[in-house]
Amino acid sequence: MESRGLGKQRIIAILLLACAVVLVAGAVWWTSRPSTSQPQAMASASATPMQQAQESTASPQQAQASYAPTVTDQKGLDIIHSQQRRDANDARAKGSIDAPVVMVLYSDFSCPYCTRFAQQVEPQLQDLVDNGTLRIEWRDLAQIAQSSPLAAQAGIAAANQGRFWEFVSAAYGEADPSGHPEYTMDSLTALAQKAGVPDISRFQADTNDPETAAAVKQAQNDAYKIGIQGTPFMFIGDSFISGFRDTDYVRATIQNQAEHLKK
């Protein structure tokens, strides 16, 4: 009986010792664990000025606003202004170089929301282009489909012959706004013909030119550097819209910026 009692005592002692080890290990882990705020602080520190501007302008009230708010962060404003070229020789821009509001539009020919923008919104902005309020400058961010870069190259080739916006209309006009179209050289040639590109042989050569491909890749890298990773994305005056918004929202943003930039 005595030996049994001693055996039970040893078992209890071992169990207590094991519990103590577990508690000590847990205490060490708890005190040495990374702070939950550390990843957030690191993310904030590594964010681009444009991403920081997006965060600074986002609020529940602004999410319900009828137009995009004006960016007030100076670094964000510097980025926005650096993207406005106002180049009279830019074949992928339309509207007066002196228009008070410049929209810098990042788009992808395989992006379904870009298709929706081109079909539903952009045509409803033409009066603002015509009356001198708005200038639209195109930027490629070709990344969604495998053939997105080739389509962007074709856009540049069409622009080389003064038929860029006609090519845009032809491409998005045939695209399914719920799909991600893939393009081939044959399908792009057909779009160029529909857009009235006069010299198809030159169009094909320009599309496949390594310099054209390099320009599309550089445009993608430039967008990434300032924190733009998706399409459609647009700078409008001193504001921006990330993603698709309807015509009323976009027009209200343009008109609000036209008033803001008069000051």
C-alpha positions in Angstrom: 0.0 0.0 0.0 2.8 2.3 0.9 4.6 1.7 -2.4 1.4 2.4 -4.3 1.0 5.7 -2.4 4.6 6.6 -3.4 3.8 5.8 -7.0 0.8 8.0 -7.1 2.8 10.8 -5.5 5.4 10.5 -8.2 2.8 10.6 -11.0 1.2 13.7 -9.5 4.6 15.4 -9.2 5.4 14.6 -12.8 2.0 16.0 -14.0 2.5 19.2 -12.0 6.0 19.6 -13.4 4.7 19.2 -16.9 1.9 21.8 -16.3 4.5 24.2 -15.0 6.7 23.8 -18.1 3.7 24.5 -20.4 2.8 27.6 -18.4 6.3 28.9 -18.5 6.6 28.3 -22.3 3.3 30.0 -22.9 4.5 33.1 -20.9 7.7 33.3 -22.9 5.8 33.1 -26.2 3.3 35.8 -25.1 5.9 38.3 -24.0 8.1 37.7 -27.1 5.3 37.6 -29.8 5.3 40.4 -32.5 3.0 43.3 -31.8 -0.3 43.0 -33.8 0.3 46.7 -34.9 3.8 45.9 -36.3 2.6 44.6 -39.7 0.3 47.5 -40.1 3.0 49.9 -39.2 5.4 48.2 -41.7 2.7 48.2 -44.4 2.1 51.9 -43.8 5.8 52.7 -43.9 6.2 50.8 -47.2 3.1 52.1 -48.9 3.5 54.4 -51.9 2.4 58.0 -51.6 -0.6 57.2 -53.8 -1.7 54.3 -51.6 -1.4 56.6 -48.5 -3.4 59.2 -50.3 -6.1 56.6 -51.0 -6.2 55.7 -47.3 -6.3 59.3 -46.2 -9.2 60.2 -48.5 -11.3 57.1 -47.5 -14.0 57.5 -44.9 -17.6 56.1 -44.5 -19.0 59.5 -45.3 -16.9 59.9 -48.5 -17.8 56.4 -49.6 -21.4 57.6 -49.8 -20.5 60.9 -51.5 -21.7 61.6 -55.0 -18.3 62.4 -56.3 -14.6 61.6 -55.5 -13.0 63.8 -52.8 -10.1 66.1 -53.6 -6.7 64.7 -52.5 -5.1 67.0 -49.9 -1.9 65.0 -49.3 0.9 66.8 -51.0 2.8 63.7 -52.0 -0.4 62.4 -53.6 -1.0 65.6 -55.4 2.6 65.6 -56.7 2.0 62.1 -58.2 -1.3 63.2 -59.8 0.2 66.3 -61.3 3.2 64.4 -62.6 0.9 62.1 -64.6 -0.8 64.9 -66.5 1.2 65.3 -69.7 -0.8 67.9 -71.6 1.2 67.0 -74.7 -0.4 68.4 -77.9 1.3 65.5 -79.9 -0.1 62.8 -77.6 -2.1 60.6 -80.1 -3.7 58.7 -77.2 -5.3 61.8 -75.7 -8.4 63.8 -76.6 -9.6 67.2 -75.5 -7.9 70.6 -75.2 -4.4 70.7 -73.6 -5.7 73.8 -71.7 -8.8 72.0 -70.3 -9.1 72.7 -66.6 -9.6 69.0 -65.8 -7.4 66.2 -67.0 -8.5 62.6 -66.6 -5.6 60.1 -66.7 -7.2 56.8 -67.5 -5.4 53.5 -66.8 -7.1 50.7 -68.7 -6.7 47.1 -70.1 -8.5 45.9 -73.2 -9.2 42.6 -71.4 -10.7 44.2 -68.3 -14.5 43.7 -68.0 -14.9 46.8 -65.9 -12.9 48.8 -68.4 -15.3 47.5 -71.0 -18.2 48.7 -69.0 -16.5 52.1 -68.6 -15.9 52.4 -72.3 -19.4 51.3 -73.2 -21.4 53.1 -70.6 -19.5 56.0 -69.1 -16.9 57.4 -71.6 -19.4 58.2 -74.3 -21.4 60.3 -71.8 -18.3 62.5 -71.2 -17.9 63.6 -74.8 -19.8 66.8 -74.2 -17.3 67.8 -71.5 -14.5 67.1 -73.9 -16.1 69.1 -76.6 -16.8 72.1 -74.5 -13.2 72.3 -73.2 -13.8 71.2 -69.6 -12.2 67.8 -69.9 -9.1 66.2 -71.4 -8.6 62.4 -71.3 -5.2 60.9 -71.5 -4.8 57.1 -71.9 -2.4 54.9 -70.0 -1.9 51.2 -70.5 -2.0 48.8 -67.5 -2.0 45.6 -69.5 -2.0 42.7 -67.1 -5.3 40.8 -66.9 -5.1 38.4 -69.8 -2.2 36.8 -71.5 -2.9 38.8 -74.6 -3.5 42.1 -72.8 0.0 43.4 -73.6 -0.5 42.5 -77.3 -3.8 44.4 -77.4 -2.1 47.4 -75.8 0.7 47.3 -78.4 -2.0 47.3 -81.1 -3.5 50.4 -79.5 -0.2 52.2 -79.8 0.1 51.0 -83.4 -3.3 52.4 -84.2 -2.3 55.7 -82.5 0.7 55.9 -84.7 -1.8 56.4 -87.6 -4.1 58.7 -85.7 -6.9 56.1 -85.1 -6.4 55.3 -81.4 -9.8 56.3 -80.1 -11.5 54.6 -83.1 -9.5 51.4 -82.2 -10.6 51.7 -78.5 -14.3 52.0 -79.6 -13.9 49.0 -81.9 -12.2 46.8 -79.3 -14.5 47.6 -76.4 -17.5 47.7 -78.6 -17.1 44.0 -79.4 -16.0 43.0 -75.9 -18.3 41.2 -73.4 -18.5 43.3 -70.2 -18.7 40.1 -68.2 -15.7 38.4 -69.8 -11.9 38.7 -70.3 -11.4 38.7 -74.0 -8.2 37.2 -75.5 -6.7 38.7 -78.6 -4.7 37.4 -81.5 -2.9 39.3 -84.3 -5.7 38.4 -86.6 -8.4 39.7 -84.3 -6.5 42.9 -83.6 -5.9 43.4 -87.4 -9.7 43.0 -87.9 -10.3 45.7 -85.2 -7.8 48.0 -86.8 -9.6 47.6 -90.1 -12.9 48.4 -88.4 -11.3 51.5 -86.8 -10.1 52.7 -90.2 -6.4 52.3 -89.7 -5.1 53.1 -93.3 -1.9 51.1 -93.5 -2.5 47.6 -92.1 1.0 46.3 -92.9 2.5 49.2 -90.9 0.0 48.5 -88.1 1.1 44.9 -87.8 4.8 45.8 -87.9 4.3 48.5 -85.2 2.3 46.1 -83.0 5.1 43.5 -83.1 7.9 46.0 -82.8 10.0 45.3 -79.7 10.0 49.0 -78.8 6.2 49.0 -78.7 6.3 45.9 -76.4 8.9 47.7 -74.2 6.7 50.8 -74.0 3.7 48.7 -72.7 5.9 47.0 -70.1 7.3 50.3 -69.0 3.8 51.7 -68.6 2.9 48.8 -66.4 6.0 49.3 -64.2 5.3 53.1 -64.0 1.8 52.4 -62.7 3.0 49.9 -60.1 5.6 52.4 -58.9 2.9 54.9 -57.9 0.7 52.2 -56.3 -1.8 51.6 -59.2 -2.4 47.9 -59.5 -5.9 47.5 -61.0 -8.1 48.9 -63.8 -10.0 51.0 -64.4 -8.2 53.7 -62.4 -8.4 57.3 -63.2 -6.9 60.6 -61.9 -9.5 63.3 -62.4 -8.1 66.8 -61.7 -6.9 66.6 -58.1 -8.9 63.5 -57.3 -9.0 59.9 -58.3 -11.4 57.0 -58.8 -10.2 53.4 -58.3 -12.5 50.9 -60.0 -15.7 51.3 -61.9 -18.1 54.0 -61.0 -21.3 55.0 -62.9 -21.7 58.0 -65.2 -23.3 60.2 -62.6 -20.4 59.7 -60.1 -17.7 60.3 -62.8 -19.5 63.4 -64.2 -20.0 64.9 -60.7 -16.3 64.3 -60.0 -15.3 66.1 -63.2 -17.6 69.0 -62.5 -16.5 69.3 -58.9 -12.9 69.4 -59.9 -13.6 72.0 -62.6 -15.0 74.2 -59.8 -12.1 73.3 -57.4 -9.4 74.1 -60.0 -10.9 77.5 -60.7 -9.8 78.7 -57.2 
